[in-house]
Amino acid sequence: MIKDISFYSEQVRKGKVILYPTDTIWGIGCDATNLSAIDYVYKLKKRDRSKPCILLVDSISHLKQYVQSVHPRIENLLLYHNKPTTIIYKANETLHPSLLNSDGTIAIRLIHQEFCKKLIKSLGRPLISTSANLQGEPFPKAFEDISPQIKSGVDLIVDKHYETKNASAPSIMVSFTEQGELKFIRS
């Protein structure tokens, strides 16, 4: 039986860590406001705490709740660019400091994948997200490539029918310089 968005939203709200498809690759994530769930994601992935996860949001208005500002060029990029793009922003005081880079920034992606977008909207909070692999191992290109350790370590695996077709690479990652230029970190 395929579960609906409200089931997954309720589980994430309870602090469950999920394995789920995004608009790029399969991710491990949880409610970005649940610090114990976030700690578990790091433990499961064996990820260094100095490497923050990204935040996934469902809309530009949702994004603006967590950052100091969104430059109009970035807003246009988010509205019209087709490839999933993660952008590094100066965070505001809303986010817990453990989610931020040492310079007070955070990487956030406006999600377009239908399942994630509906999950975040239903949850009413962003998700943290990281690729579904152990630190240092290659990211999985498909669900079948995800290690058994990751699959058995999460609380919940999202039904595979929600998987994004042809998604097999991480997002583009950019920052916006003080001079108003985009700086590509990962393309």
N, C-alpha and C positions, 0 to 999 in steps of 0.2 A: 504494500500500500504506500503510495506516494504521500509524504507529509506536506502540509501547506506552510506558508510563510509564518502564520501565527504560532504554529508549533515551534519552529526554530527560534522565533523571536522570544517566546516564553522561556525556552531553554537557555538562550544567551543571557536574558535578563536575570536568570537564576545563577549565573556565573559559570555556565558550561563553556568549555573550549570546543570549537567546531573546526572541522575540516570541510572546506567549501570551495566551489568554483568562483573565480572572479572574472573580470574582463581580460585578464592576462593568463595567469596560471592558477593552479589550485593553491589555496592559502590555508594557513592556520590562523585562527583569530578568536576574538572574544569582545565583550563590551569594553570599550576604551575607558570606562569609568570604574571598572572593577579591578583593583590593584592585585588581589590574590589570583584572579584568573590570568592577568597579564604576567605575573610572576611564574605561573605554571607554564605559559606559552614559552617563556625563555628557558625554563628548566627542560621541557620536552624537546625543544629544538637544540638545546645545548648552545644557546646563543649568548654571546658576550653582552652584558648589560650596557656596555658603552655604545652598542649599536642599536639605536631605537628602531622600533617597528614603524611602519607607516600607518596613517589614519585613513580610513575610507569614509567618505561622506556622500550623501545622496543628492545634494543640490548646492548651488552657489550660496544661497542664504544660510544653509547649514554650515558650510565652510566658514563663512564670515563670523560665526559664533566662536571660533577657536583661534583666529589669527588677528594680528593687529590691523592689517589692511590687505585689500586685494586690488592691485593696480588695474586700471581699465584694460591694459594690454593683456594681462593675465586672464581677466574675465572673458575677453574676446577669444583668447586661445582656448579656454575651457569650453566655451559655447560652440566653437566651430571646428576645432581640431578633432579628427576622427580617431587617431591613435591614442590609446590610454596613456595619460601623462601625469606623473607624480611631480608636484612642485613643492619646493622647500620655502616655507614662510616663517616669518617671525611670529611666534605663538603669543597669544595673550595670556592673562592670568587664569583663564578658565581651565586649562589643562594641568594635570598633575606634573610636577617637575621631572618625575621619573620617565615620562614619555618623551622628554625633549632632548635634543642634542646639547652639548655643553655650552653652545653659544645662544641657547634659547630658541632655536628653530625646531621645526617639525616638518616632516614630509607628509603631504596629504594628497590623496587622489580623489577627484570627483568621479565616482563610479558610474558606469553606464550599463553594466551587465544587469539584466532584469532581476534575477534572484537577489543579488546583493543590494540593489537599489531598494527593492521592496522590503528586504530584511531590515535595513538601516532605517527606513521610514517607519516601519512598524515598531522597531526598538526605540526610536526617538533619540538615539545617541549614535556616535560613530563607532565603528569597529576598528580594533587594531588588526593589522594584517602583516603576515610574513610568509614567505614561500614555504611550501609544505615539504621541507627537507631538513636534515640535520645540518647544523652549521658546518660550512666547508665542503659539503657535498654538492653536486650539481643539482639545480632545481629540476623538479619533475616536469616533463613535457606533456604528460597525460596522467590520468588517475592511476593507471596501471604501474607507473614509474614511482609512485609514492612508496616509501619504505614501510614494511610491516610495523616497525617501531613507532612511526608517526601514526599510522592507522590505528594501532592498538592503544596509543597514548592519549588520543583525543576522547572527549566525552561523547561526541556525536559526529557522524559523517553525513553530510547533506546528500540527498538522493542524487545519483549520477545523472538523471535526466535533466537536471538544471545546468549541467556543464555547458560552457560556452564552446561552440564549435570553432575549430581552427585557432583557438587561443593556446599559445605554447611558448610565449616569451614574456619576460618582465616588461613593465612599462618604461617609457622614456622618463628620465628624471632630469629636471632642470631647476635652477635657482634664478632669481631675478636680482640683478645687481643694483647698487645705489644709482648707477648711471642710466637705469631703465633698460638694460640689455638682458636678454636671456643667456644663461650660461648652461650648456649641456653637461650634465654629470654622467648620464648613461643614455645612450641613444640606440 
